[in-house]
Amino acid sequence: MESKEVTLLKKALERQKKARIQAEKILEAKSHELYNTVHHLKQENSKLQHLLDEKISELDGAFINIIDPYVVMDLKANVINMNNSAKEFLGYDHTKNKINLSKLVHQDDLEYTIKSFNFLLEVGTLKNYKAKIILKDKTEKHVQINANLIYDPNGKPIAAQGIIRDVSQETEIKQLLAEQKKQQDIIVENSPLGIVLSVEGNIVKANPSFSRLMGYTQKELKNLTVNDISATYNTQEADQFLKKMKSGELDSFTVTKQYIRKDGSLLHAKTNVSAVRNFKGEVEFQVAIIEDISKELEAEEQLKASENRLSTLILNLQTGVLLENEDRKIALTNQLFCDLFQIPATPEQLVGVDCEAAAEQNKVHFKKPKAFVQRIEEILKEQKMVVSDELEMVDGRILERDYIPIFNNGKYKGHLWTYQDVTLRRNYKRTLEAQREKYSSIIANMNLGLIEVDNDDVIQMVNQSFCNMSSYTKKELLGQKAIDIIKVTDHNIINDKNKKRQQGKSDSYEIEIVDKNGTVKHWLVSGAPRYDEAGSIVGSIGIHLDITQQKHLQLQKEKLLRELETSNRGLQEYAHIVSHDLKSPLRSISALASWMKEDYQEVLDGNGLNQLQMMQEKIEGMDKLIDGILNYSSINSDNLKTERVDLNIVIQEIREIIFIPDHVKVVIMNTLPVLETDKTKMHQLFQNLIGNAVMHITNTEGLVKVSSTETSTHWQFSIEDNGIGIPKEYHEKIFKIFQSIGEGERSTGIGLSIVKKIVDLYEGDIWLNSEKDKGTTFFFTLKKTT
């Protein structure tokens, strides 16, 4: 076994040796092949290095000769290389100073620059990066950069390169254009004029002003054409202009046309249309500017109407009117002018006639013909307004002439003559002077005191009555200041009245004065401003009435009234005291009668019980009478409480508190008013009348009707019943206290007296219509409160 194993091991060893020799041969062949490959690679590498050096030399030449600034930087933005264009543009030289491009970026663009650089690192390229940078000389520039990364042989980015383009001018132009467009948009959007952009009649855009003018929204207008919103009867002129615009004959035109608003109304507008053409000269679109001229048209119509009215007024004036132009030709006149000068022509026929020749012809109508013509020439030469120039006619008439020159922007345009026949006025003035002399003597002797003062309160004239009232003579009064010589108790009144006279106001007032003898007097004064012929206030005039006696009587009356009021209050208090004192024994008698009836009911016969019952009824009547007296005495204006009172509710409450027989109905015929009044008094008023009505109805079906009507100053009410009626002889009697109809026990005779007193309190009247067995209607009025 051992020899076999050894043999096998030897054989295996032999095989390994052979295999090793074979491997060494293969290794030697491969080594030789590898050596040859390395040698070849070195030769090829040498060739590539040579080629690379040649290319680098070529790139350096191209790099140097690039027109735009070219920069190479590391990944921290430090400049590695830059061409001459970059040095000149940036103002820096990388061979002399270390440059970091991020330091050149303006603060406003730093964040954007960081994002852009990160994008470059991620993607490898960066296009159209735009930012603002600050050069070495502190100049700000807008630049556009296209850049890409530079990689090492292993594909790792080691740098970046980019070309810088100066776009400052382009940016400024764009900003300027953007600003101009923004301004234009603001102008268009805020323009008071309507602006419309259209293409071949279709509305593309409209500004808010046009939208407001038309009543459409801007969205609605985009769905309409120009023809849709144009009035059809005035589009012909615009269509002709549009055809000429399309053919190139004109670029803009202006027309006045009407547009149809959304609500159907018409908009009168002046429209200016301009064409915007392309490079071929074709109309791309039209811009229309629309101006609302409705007010201008209305103003023109009003002006024409005013001119027509003025012309009509002049033609119908009661004054002769002659309007001449700057050449002295008649522009307008009226019929009265023709009549004054006896001209046998109509005003229309005189238009254009030479007035210089006409003056020569008409001078024969005046007493001083030459002076008439000379005066006209004198007035026309001076060209100044002349008023009330008096002319005497040969027939005795007197004319008053006014001259008014007409200037327009300082240029003389003609003049207006007006002639008025003042013959009657002059005669009236003379008559008036005579009348004044006539009435002066009357004024001097009338019983009323008359005084005239000027604006300084100096006495100009007094009559004898005023002298008698004041105890001063005319000599003592004339030329003196009225406020100094007439001793008025309250000078403030006189100062206040003098101010009113200066304002043209008249009034009457009372004053207390002390006359020359020291006697206190009361005067009633009626004062008025005094005017001259020109209508200017030159003082005042006062008429005085001595009311001293009446004033004393008035003071006595006021004293008596105060005493009467005191007496009335005393009587009211007395009435309350008396009623209390009267009611106390009545209650005692009533109680005794009730006890007697209870205690002796079995002892008394029918007659006795009946007399006790009559005693109770008399006591109740007496109690009602006392209450009535109290109510009557308490009705006065001092204790009124004013509030809003609905009379419909008052009637309803009365229905609930008084006894109304089943066969009687109380109805309100119309809605009664709500008054500002005393509710208690209204209850008393209506309750007494309605209570009386229901109490005196004997018909099987009774009806009481309440109604009201309104007048300008009062409310009128009526309460109508179908009862027994009231004979006419009682119509006045029933309103007096303690007066009633017949012998009935149910009435105290005070109810209607209370009604009358309440109606009087509210300044009204009460009356009735009634006949026996035909019912009764009470009418009364209450004054409205303001």
C-alpha positions in Angstrom: 0.0 0.0 0.0 2.8 2.3 0.8 4.6 1.7 -2.4 1.4 2.5 -4.4 0.9 5.7 -2.6 4.4 6.9 -3.1 4.0 6.0 -6.8 0.9 8.1 -7.0 2.5 11.0 -5.2 5.4 10.9 -7.5 3.2 10.9 -10.5 1.2 13.9 -9.1 4.4 15.8 -8.4 5.6 15.1 -12.0 2.3 16.5 -13.4 2.7 19.6 -11.2 6.2 20.3 -12.5 5.0 20.0 -16.1 2.1 22.3 -15.4 4.4 24.9 -13.7 6.8 24.9 -16.6 3.8 25.3 -19.0 2.5 28.2 -16.8 5.9 29.9 -16.7 6.0 29.7 -20.5 2.6 31.3 -20.8 3.5 33.9 -18.2 6.6 34.8 -20.0 4.7 35.2 -23.3 2.1 37.4 -21.6 4.8 39.5 -19.9 6.4 40.1 -23.2 3.0 41.0 -24.7 2.3 43.3 -21.8 5.6 45.0 -22.2 5.0 45.6 -25.8 1.5 47.0 -25.0 2.9 49.4 -22.4 5.6 50.6 -24.8 3.0 51.1 -27.4 0.8 53.0 -24.9 3.7 55.3 -23.9 4.2 56.1 -27.6 0.5 56.7 -28.0 0.4 58.8 -24.8 3.3 60.9 -26.0 1.4 61.5 -29.3 -1.8 62.4 -27.4 0.1 64.7 -25.0 1.5 66.5 -28.1 -1.9 66.8 -29.6 -3.4 68.0 -26.3 -0.8 70.7 -26.0 -1.6 71.8 -29.5 -5.4 71.9 -28.7 -4.8 73.8 -25.5 -2.7 76.3 -27.4 -5.5 76.6 -29.9 -8.2 77.0 -27.1 -6.0 79.6 -25.3 -6.0 81.6 -28.6 -9.7 81.3 -29.0 -10.3 82.0 -25.2 -8.2 85.2 -25.6 -10.1 86.3 -28.7 -13.7 85.8 -27.4 -15.5 89.1 -27.8 -18.0 88.6 -24.8 -16.6 88.5 -21.3 -15.6 84.8 -20.5 -14.8 83.6 -17.0 -13.7 80.3 -15.5 -14.3 79.9 -11.7 -13.9 77.2 -9.2 -16.9 75.8 -7.3 -16.6 78.5 -4.6 -17.0 81.2 -7.2 -13.3 82.2 -7.2 -12.1 83.3 -10.6 -9.5 80.9 -12.2 -9.2 82.6 -15.5 -10.9 85.3 -17.5 -10.4 86.9 -20.9 -9.5 90.5 -21.6 -13.2 91.4 -22.3 -14.1 90.1 -18.8 -11.3 92.1 -17.3 -12.4 95.3 -19.1 -16.0 94.8 -18.2 -15.6 93.8 -14.5 -12.7 96.1 -13.9 -10.7 93.4 -12.1 -7.6 91.3 -13.1 -7.4 87.8 -11.7 -3.7 87.7 -12.1 -3.3 90.7 -9.7 -6.2 90.3 -7.3 -8.2 87.4 -6.0 -11.8 87.7 -7.2 -14.9 86.0 -5.9 -17.8 86.5 -8.3 -20.5 86.2 -5.5 -19.1 89.4 -3.9 -20.0 91.3 -7.1 -23.7 90.3 -7.0 -26.2 93.0 -5.8 -27.9 92.4 -2.5 -31.3 92.2 -4.1 -30.2 89.2 -6.3 -28.2 87.2 -3.7 -30.9 84.7 -2.9 -31.8 84.2 -6.6 -28.0 83.7 -7.3 -27.6 81.0 -4.7 -30.6 79.1 -6.1 -29.2 79.4 -9.6 -25.7 78.2 -8.6 -27.2 75.2 -6.9 -29.1 74.5 -10.1 -25.9 74.6 -12.0 -24.2 72.1 -9.7 -27.2 69.8 -9.9 -27.9 70.0 -13.7 -24.5 71.0 -15.1 -25.7 73.9 -17.2 -27.3 77.3 -16.5 -29.0 79.3 -19.1 -30.3 82.9 -19.1 -29.3 83.7 -15.5 -29.9 87.4 -15.1 -28.8 89.5 -12.1 -27.6 92.9 -11.1 -23.8 93.1 -10.3 -21.6 95.9 -9.0 -18.4 96.5 -10.9 -15.1 97.7 -9.4 -16.0 101.4 -10.2 -19.3 100.9 -8.2 -21.3 100.9 -11.4 -24.4 98.7 -11.4 -24.9 96.5 -14.4 -27.6 94.0 -15.4 -26.0 90.8 -16.9 -27.1 87.6 -18.5 -24.9 84.5 -18.0 -24.9 81.1 -19.7 -22.6 78.7 -17.9 -21.7 75.0 -17.6 -19.6 72.8 -15.3 -16.0 71.5 -16.1 -15.3 67.9 -15.1 -12.0 65.9 -14.4 -11.3 62.6 -16.1 -13.3 60.8 -13.4 -16.4 62.9 -14.2 -16.2 64.9 -11.0 -17.0 68.7 -11.4 -14.0 70.8 -10.7 -14.9 74.2 -12.1 -17.5 76.2 -14.1 -17.2 78.4 -17.1 -19.6 81.0 -18.5 -20.0 83.9 -20.9 -21.3 87.2 -19.5 -23.5 89.5 -21.5 -24.2 93.1 -20.6 -28.0 93.5 -20.8 -28.3 96.8 -18.8 -29.6 98.8 -21.7 -32.0 96.1 -22.7 -33.2 95.8 -19.1 -33.7 99.5 -18.8 -35.6 99.6 -22.1 -37.8 96.7 -20.9 -38.3 98.4 -17.5 -39.1 101.7 -19.3 -41.5 99.9 -21.6 -43.1 98.1 -18.7 -43.5 101.4 -16.8 -44.9 103.1 -19.8 -47.3 100.1 -20.3 -48.3 100.3 -16.6 -48.9 104.1 -16.9 -50.9 103.6 -20.1 -52.9 100.9 -18.4 -53.5 103.2 -15.4 -54.5 106.0 -17.8 -56.8 103.8 -19.8 -58.4 102.2 -16.7 -58.9 105.5 -14.9 -59.7 107.7 -17.9 -63.0 109.5 -17.7 -63.4 108.9 -21.4 -64.6 105.5 -22.7 -61.8 103.6 -24.6 -62.6 100.6 -26.8 -60.3 98.3 -28.7 -61.9 96.5 -31.6 -60.9 94.2 -34.5 -63.1 94.3 -37.6 -66.0 95.6 -35.5 -65.7 93.1 -32.7 -65.0 94.6 -29.2 -61.8 93.1 -27.8 -61.4 95.3 -24.8 -63.2 98.2 -23.1 -62.2 100.3 -20.1 -64.3 100.8 -17.0 -65.5 104.2 -18.0 -67.1 102.9 -21.2 -68.6 100.0 -19.3 -70.2 102.5 -16.9 -71.4 104.7 -19.7 -73.1 101.8 -21.5 -74.3 99.9 -18.4 -72.7 96.7 -19.6 -70.0 94.7 -17.8 -66.6 94.4 -19.6 -67.3 90.7 -20.0 -70.7 91.5 -21.7 -69.1 94.0 -24.0 -66.6 91.4 -25.3 -69.5 89.4 -26.7 -70.9 92.4 -28.6 -69.9 94.2 -31.8 -69.7 97.9 -32.4 -72.8 97.7 -34.6 -74.7 96.0 -31.7 -74.4 99.0 -29.5 -74.7 101.7 -32.3 -77.9 103.5 -33.2 -78.6 102.3 -36.7 -79.8 105.7 -38.0 -76.5 107.5 -37.5 -73.9 104.8 -38.5 -73.6 105.7 -42.2 -71.0 108.5 -41.7 -68.9 106.2 -39.4 -69.1 103.3 -41.9 -67.8 105.6 -44.7 -64.8 106.7 -42.6 -64.0 103.0 -41.7 -63.9 102.1 -45.4 -61.4 104.9 -46.0 -59.4 103.8 -43.0 -59.3 100.2 -44.3 -58.1 101.4 -47.8 -55.4 103.5 -46.2 -56.8 106.9 -47.1 -56.9 108.0 -43.4 -55.6 106.9 -40.0 -58.1 108.6 -37.7 -61.4 110.3 -37.8 -63.9 111.9 -35.4 -67.7 111.5 -35.6 -70.6 112.3 -33.3 -72.9 109.4 -32.9 -75.4 107.7 -30.6 -74.9 104.4 -28.7 -77.6 102.2 -27.3 -77.1 101.5 -23.6 -78.1 98.2 -21.9 -81.3 99.8 -20.5 -82.2 101.0 -24.0 -81.5 104.7 -23.5 -79.3 106.6 -25.9 -75.8 107.9 -25.2 -74.8 111.0 -27.3 -71.0 110.8 -27.7 -68.1 112.2 -29.7 -66.1 109.3 -31.0 -62.4 109.5 -32.1 -61.2 106.4 -34.0 -57.5 105.7 -34.7 -56.1 102.8 -36.7 -53.1 100.7 -35.5 -51.4 99.1 -38.6 -48.9 96.3 -39.0 -45.6 96.5 -41.0 -47.6 95.8 -44.2 -49.9 98.8 -43.5 -52.9 96.7 -42.8 -55.3 97.7 -40.0 -54.7 95.2 -37.1 -57.2 96.9 -34.8 -58.9 100.2 -34.0 -58.8 102.3 -30.9 -61.9 104.4 -30.2 -62.1 107.1 -27.6 -65.7 107.9 -26.6 -66.6 111.2 -24.9 -70.1 111.6 -23.4 -71.4 114.9 -24.8 -75.0 114.5 -23.5 -74.5 117.4 -21.1 -72.9 119.6 -23.8 -75.8 118.9 -26.1 -78.2 119.7 -23.4 -76.3 122.9 -22.5 -76.3 123.9 -26.2 -80.1 123.3 -26.4 -80.5 125.3 -23.2 -78.3 128.0 -24.6 -80.4 128.1 -27.8 -83.6 128.1 -25.8 -82.1 130.9 -23.6 -81.2 132.9 -26.7 -84.7 132.4 -28.1 -86.2 133.4 -24.8 -83.9 136.5 -24.6 -84.8 137.4 -28.1 -88.5 136.9 -27.4 -88.1 138.9 -24.2 -86.4 141.8 -26.0 -89.0 141.8 -28.7 -91.8 142.0 -26.1 -90.2 144.4 -23.7 -92.1 147.5 -22.7 -89.0 149.3 -23.6 -87.8 150.3 -27.0 -84.6 148.2 -27.7 -82.0 148.8 -30.5 -79.0 146.5 -30.7 -76.2 147.7 -33.0 -73.0 145.9 -34.1 -69.5 147.4 -34.2 -70.3 148.9 -37.7 -73.5 150.6 -36.4 -75.7 148.2 -38.3 -79.0 147.1 -36.6 -78.7 143.6 -35.3 -82.0 143.5 -33.3 -84.8 145.7 -32.4 -88.4 145.4 -31.3 -91.8 146.8 -32.2 -92.0 149.3 -29.4 -88.8 151.0 -30.7 -90.5 151.3 -34.1 -93.7 152.7 -32.4 -91.7 155.3 -30.3 -90.1 156.8 -33.4 -93.0 156.2 -35.8 -91.0 154.0 -38.1 -93.2 152.4 -40.8 -91.3 149.1 -40.9 -91.2 145.8 -38.9 -88.3 145.0 -36.6 -87.2 142.2 -39.0 -87.0 144.7 -41.9 -84.7 147.0 -39.9 -82.0 144.4 -39.4 -78.9 145.5 -41.2 -80.0 149.1 -41.6 -77.2 151.8 -41.1 -78.0 153.5 -37.7 -75.9 156.6 -38.5 -78.2 157.5 -41.4 -81.3 156.6 -39.4 -80.2 159.0 -36.6 -80.1 161.8 -39.1 -83.6 160.9 -40.3 -85.1 160.5 -36.8 -83.7 163.7 -35.3 -86.8 165.7 -36.4 -88.7 164.0 -33.6 -86.7 165.8 -30.9 -86.9 169.4 -29.7 -83.2 169.7 -30.1 -82.3 167.8 -33.3 -78.6 168.7 -33.5 -78.0 168.0 -29.8 -79.6 164.6 -30.3 -77.1 163.6 -33.0 -74.2 165.2 -31.2 -75.0 163.4 -28.0 -75.0 160.0 -29.8 -71.6 160.7 -31.3 -70.2 161.8 -27.9 -71.5 158.6 -26.2 -70.2 156.3 -28.9 -66.8 157.9 -28.8 -66.4 157.4 -25.0 -67.9 153.9 -25.1 -69.0 154.1 -21.4 -72.3 153.1 -19.9 -74.9 155.9 -19.8 -78.1 155.6 -17.7 -81.3 157.7 -17.7 -80.3 160.1 -20.5 -83.4 162.3 -20.9 -84.7 163.3 -24.3 -87.6 165.7 -25.0 -89.8 165.0 -28.1 -91.5 167.7 -30.2 -94.9 166.1 -29.4 -94.4 166.7 -25.7 -93.3 163.2 -24.8 -90.2 162.6 -22.6 -87.9 159.6 -23.4 -85.3 158.1 -21.1 -82.4 156.5 -22.9 -79.7 154.0 -21.7 -76.5 153.1 -23.5 -74.7 149.8 -22.8 -71.4 149.1 -24.7 -70.8 145.4 -25.5 -67.2 144.0 -25.2 -66.0 140.4 -25.8 -62.5 139.7 -24.4 -61.9 143.4 -24.3 -62.8 143.9 -27.9 -65.7 146.3 -28.8 -68.6 144.3 -30.4 -71.4 146.9 -30.5 -73.8 148.5 -28.1 -77.4 148.4 -26.9 -79.8 151.4 -26.8 -82.9 151.3 -24.7 -85.7 153.9 -24.9 -88.5 154.3 -22.4 -91.4 156.7 -22.5 -91.3 158.3 -19.0 -93.8 161.0 -19.7 -96.3 159.6 -17.2 -93.7 159.0 -14.6 -92.5 162.6 -14.8 -96.0 163.9 -14.6 -96.6 161.5 -11.7 -93.6 162.8 -9.9 -94.8 166.4 -10.2 -98.2 165.2 -9.0 -96.5 163.4 -6.1 -94.7 166.5 -5.0 -98.0 168.3 -4.9 -99.6 165.5 -2.9 -96.6 165.5 -0.6 -97.2 169.1 0.2 -100.9 168.4 0.7 -100.3 165.5 3.1 -97.5 167.2 5.0 -100.0 169.4 6.8 -102.2 166.3 7.6 -99.2 164.5 9.1 -98.2 167.6 11.1 -101.6 167.6 12.8 -102.6 163.9 13.1 -103.0 162.4 16.6 -100.2 159.8 16.0 -96.7 161.0 16.8 -94.5 160.9 13.7 -90.7 161.1 13.8 -88.0 160.7 11.0 -84.3 160.1 11.8 -81.3 159.6 9.5 -78.9 156.7 9.7 -77.1 158.3 12.6 -80.3 158.5 14.6 -80.4 162.4 14.2 -84.0 163.7 14.2 -85.0 165.2 10.7 -88.7 165.8 11.2 -91.4 165.5 13.9 -95.1 166.4 13.9 -97.0 168.3 16.6 -98.5 165.1 18.1 -95.0 163.7 18.8 -94.1 167.0 20.5 -97.2 166.7 22.7 -96.5 163.1 23.6 -92.9 163.8 24.5 -93.5 167.3 26.0 -90.6 168.7 23.9 -90.9 171.4 21.2 -89.8 170.9 17.6 -86.9 173.3 18.2 -85.7 171.1 21.1 -86.0 167.9 19.0 -84.8 168.7 15.5 -81.1 168.0 14.9 -80.7 166.0 18.2 -80.0 162.3 18.4 -83.3 160.6 19.3 -81.7 158.1 21.7 -80.1 161.0 23.7 -83.2 163.3 24.1 -86.0 160.6 24.3 -85.3 158.8 27.6 -86.1 155.2 26.9 -86.0 152.9 29.8 -84.4 150.0 27.8 -81.9 151.4 25.3 -81.1 147.9 24.0 -84.5 147.8 22.3 -83.7 151.0 20.3 -80.3 149.8 19.3 -81.7 146.5 18.1 -84.5 148.2 16.1 -82.0 150.6 14.5 -80.0 147.5 13.2 -83.2 146.0 11.8 -83.9 149.3 9.9 -80.5 149.1 8.3 -81.3 145.6 7.2 -84.6 146.9 5.6 -86.9 145.3 8.2 -90.1 146.9 9.6 -91.9 145.9 12.8 -93.9 147.1 15.8 -92.9 147.1 19.5 -93.7 148.7 22.8 -91.3 150.9 24.8 -91.4 152.7 28.2 -90.2 156.3 28.2 -89.9 159.2 30.6 -91.1 162.5 29.0 -89.6 165.9 29.6 -91.8 166.4 32.7 -90.6 163.1 34.2 -93.8 161.2 33.6 -93.5 157.5 32.8 -95.4 156.7 29.6 -95.9 153.6 27.4 -95.7 154.0 23.6 -96.6 151.5 20.8 -94.1 152.2 18.0 -94.4 151.1 14.3 -91.0 151.6 12.7 -89.9 151.2 9.1 -86.8 152.0 7.0 -86.7 155.3 5.0 -85.5 155.2 1.4 -84.3 157.8 -1.1 -85.2 157.9 -4.8 -82.4 155.5 -5.6 -83.7 152.9 -3.2 -80.9 153.4 -0.6 -81.8 153.4 3.1 -81.3 156.9 4.5 -82.8 156.5 7.9 -86.1 155.4 9.5 -89.6 156.6 10.3 -91.6 155.8 13.3 -95.3 156.3 14.2 -96.0 156.4 17.9 -99.2 155.8 19.8 -99.5 156.7 23.5 -100.9 153.5 25.2 -100.2 154.5 28.8 -103.9 154.3 29.8 -104.4 151.0 28.1 -101.2 149.7 29.7 -102.5 150.6 33.1 -105.8 148.8 32.4 -103.9 145.8 31.2 -101.8 145.7 34.4 -105.1 145.9 36.4 -106.5 143.1 34.3 -103.5 140.9 34.9 -103.8 141.6 38.6 -107.5 140.7 38.6 -106.7 137.5 36.7 -104.1 136.5 39.3 -106.7 137.1 42.0 -109.3 135.1 40.1 -106.8 132.2 39.8 -106.2 132.3 43.5 -109.9 132.4 44.1 -110.5 129.4 41.8 -107.9 127.4 43.6 -109.5 128.3 46.9 -113.0 127.2 45.6 -111.6 123.9 44.3 -110.1 123.2 47.7 -113.3 124.2 49.3 -115.3 121.9 47.0 -113.2 119.0 48.0 -113.6 119.8 51.7 -117.3 120.3 51.4 -117.8 117.0 49.4 -115.9 115.1 52.1 -117.9 116.7 54.8 -121.2 116.0 52.9 -120.3 112.4 52.1 -119.5 111.5 55.7 -123.1 112.0 57.0 -124.5 110.5 53.8 -122.6 107.3 54.5 -123.9 107.3 58.1 -127.5 107.8 57.0 -127.1 105.0 54.4 -125.8 102.7 57.0 -128.6 103.5 59.4 -131.2 103.0 56.7 -129.7 99.6 55.9 -129.7 98.6 59.6 -133.3 99.7 60.0 -134.3 97.6 57.0 -132.5 94.6 58.4 -133.7 95.0 62.0 -137.3 96.0 61.3 -138.0 94.2 58.1 -140.6 92.0 59.7 -142.2 94.8 61.7 -142.5 97.4 58.9 -145.3 97.1 56.3 -144.8 97.5 52.6 -145.1 101.2 52.7 -142.4 101.5 55.3 -140.0 99.3 53.4 -140.7 101.3 50.3 -139.9 104.6 52.0 -136.6 103.1 53.3 -135.7 102.0 49.7 -136.6 105.6 48.5 -134.3 107.0 51.2 -131.4 104.8 49.9 -132.0 106.0 46.3 -132.0 109.6 47.4 -128.7 109.0 49.2 -127.1 107.4 46.1 -128.4 110.4 44.0 -126.8 112.8 46.5 -123.5 110.8 46.3 -123.5 111.0 42.5 -124.3 114.7 42.7 -121.3 115.3 45.0 -119.0 113.3 42.7 -120.3 115.3 39.7 -119.5 118.6 41.5 -116.0 117.3 42.3 -115.4 116.3 38.7 -116.8 119.5 37.3 -114.6 121.6 39.7 -111.5 119.7 38.9 -111.7 120.3 35.1 -109.0 122.9 34.3 -105.8 123.3 32.3 -103.6 123.0 35.3 -104.0 119.3 35.9 -103.9 118.0 32.3 -101.6 115.1 31.6 -100.7 114.9 27.9 -100.1 111.5 26.4 -100.9 109.6 23.2 -104.5 108.4 23.5 -106.1 106.0 21.0 -109.8 106.9 21.1 -110.7 103.5 19.7 -109.3 101.9 22.8 -111.1 104.5 25.0 -114.5 103.5 23.5 -113.7 99.8 24.0 -112.8 100.5 27.7 -116.1 102.5 28.1 -118.1 99.6 26.7 -116.6 97.4 29.4 -117.1 99.6 32.5 -120.6 101.1 31.9 -123.9 99.3 31.9 -125.2 98.7 28.4 -128.5 96.9 28.0 -128.6 93.8 25.9 -130.7 95.4 23.3 -128.3 98.3 22.7 -125.1 98.2 20.6 -122.3 100.8 20.6 -120.4 100.8 17.3 -117.4 102.8 15.9 -118.3 103.9 12.3 -114.7 104.8 11.2 -111.2 104.5 12.8 -111.0 107.2 15.4 -107.7 109.3 15.7 -104.9 109.0 18.1 -104.5 112.3 20.0 -101.9 113.9 22.2 -104.3 114.7 25.1 -105.4 113.8 28.7 -106.7 110.3 28.8 -108.9 110.8 31.9 -110.7 113.8 30.3 -111.3 111.8 27.1 -112.9 109.0 29.2 -115.1 111.5 31.0 -116.1 113.2 27.7 -117.1 110.1 25.8 -118.4 108.1 28.8 -120.9 110.9 29.7 -122.2 111.2 26.1 -122.3 107.4 25.5 -123.8 106.7 29.0 -126.6 109.3 28.3 -127.3 107.7 24.9 -127.7 104.1 26.1 -129.7 105.2 29.1 -132.4 106.9 27.0 -133.0 104.2 24.3 -136.4 102.5 24.6 -136.5 100.9 21.2 -136.3 97.1 21.0 -133.0 97.4 19.1 -130.9 100.3 20.3 -127.8 101.6 18.3 -125.2 104.2 19.3 -122.8 105.3 16.5 -119.5 107.0 17.2 -117.6 108.6 14.3 -115.0 111.4 13.5 -114.0 113.7 10.7 -110.9 115.9 10.3 -110.7 119.6 9.5 -107.6 121.8 9.1 -107.6 122.9 12.7 -109.9 120.6 14.7 -111.1 117.0 15.0 -115.0 116.8 14.8 -116.8 113.8 16.6 -120.4 112.8 16.6 -122.3 110.4 18.9 -125.7 109.4 17.4 -128.4 107.3 19.0 -131.9 106.2 18.1 -133.4 107.0 21.6 -136.2 109.1 22.8 -134.7 112.4 21.5 -134.5 115.8 23.2 -137.1 118.5 22.6 -135.7 121.7 21.1 -136.5 123.8 24.2 -133.9 121.8 26.2 -131.0 122.1 23.6 -129.4 125.0 25.4 -130.5 124.1 28.9 -128.9 120.7 29.1 -125.3 122.0 29.0 -125.9 124.1 32.2 -124.9 122.6 35.5 -127.7 121.0 37.6 -130.0 121.1 34.5 -131.6 117.8 33.2 -134.5 116.8 31.1 -137.8 116.1 32.9 -138.1 114.8 36.4 -136.0 111.6 36.1 -134.0 110.4 39.1 -131.2 108.9 37.1 -129.6 112.2 36.1 -127.7 114.7 38.3 -127.7 117.4 35.7 -123.9 117.6 35.8 -122.8 115.1 33.1 -123.3 117.3 30.1 -121.9 120.3 32.0 -118.7 118.3 32.4 -118.7 117.5 28.7 -119.1 121.2 27.8 -116.3 122.2 30.2 -113.9 119.6 28.7 -114.7 120.7 25.1 -114.2 124.3 26.1 -110.9 123.3 27.6 -109.7 122.0 24.2 -111.0 125.1 22.4 -113.8 123.3 20.7 -117.6 123.6 20.4 -120.5 121.3 21.2 -124.0 121.2 19.7 -126.8 118.7 19.0 -129.4 117.7 16.4 -132.5 116.1 18.0 -136.2 115.9 17.9 -138.5 114.1 20.3 -138.8 110.4 19.5 -136.4 110.7 16.6 -133.0 110.1 18.3 -130.2 112.5 19.1 -126.8 113.3 17.6 -124.3 115.2 19.7 -121.5 116.9 17.8 -118.3 118.3 19.3 -114.9 119.5 18.2 -111.4 119.3 19.8 -108.5 121.6 18.6 -105.5 119.8 17.1 -102.3 120.0 19.0 -99.1 121.1 17.1 
